[in-house]
Amino acid sequence: MLLPNVLPAPCPMSHKLEPSVQKPLVIFGAGGLGREILIMLHQINKVLPQWQILGFHDDDLNTPATVQDYPYLGTLKDLQQYNKPVAVLIAIGNPVQKKEIRSKLDMPHLTFPPLIHSSVSNEAFQHNTIGEGTILCQGTILTTNIKLGRQVLLNLGCTIGHDTIIHDYCALMPQANISGNVVLEQGVYMGANATVLPGIRIGENSIIGAGAVVTRHIPPHCTAVGVPARIIKHHAE
């Protein structure tokens, strides 16, 4: 099973970029996740200078003029008007909202690079693939033959086992643990410290509550919580 639009696993420390070739980048989302991603960018640049951070975009008009010393650059509509190449990181944890924002940013000058924290081991010999715009935060552990789709978020300290497939727009909160041969369909949201046992499939747009342990397949469009995880709600498609 292959995911569309995936990129080969990068080797972030395989060569050194000089500051003069730093790539311009903006963050969409000036909330807590956006500020955490800003810290991550600083940590990456400290090891290997590669990103010129321009500032933040956000549709919240109450966003302050500066966020962590970086300027507020306007709304989504302002971002759509860019006429020079710029990389975009979408700092939105909600999979549905993130997908909607991404669908409005198909402009020729905008790119969506994967972002991998310098602490994350993702070498060519691990044979992983990572899609556009996917973010791997500090402490994430990947093993081998893992396929991550587009705009996936693996928050702090997530662990992903062998041969797992995580489809587009999935969001895993801190310390989520995925065993081997797991499939997360598009838009799955997993709360902090949730665990999925080997060989499990979780259906699209389902939510797994914080601390839950998933021991059996979960259908699409539902919420499951507890140990073992049990379905407590079905969502409209």
Secondary structure, 3 states (H helix, E strand, C coil): CCCCCEEECCCCCCCCCCHHHCEEEEEECCCHHHHHHHHHHHHHHHHCCCEEEEEEECCCCCCCCEECCEEECCCHHHHHCCCCCEEEEECCCCHHHHHHHHHCCCCCCEECCCEECCCCCCCHHHCCEEECCCEECCCCEECCCCEECCCCEECCCCEECCCCEECCCCEECCCCEECCCCEECCCCEECCCCEECCCCEECCCCEECCCCEECCCECCCEEEECCCCEEEEECCC
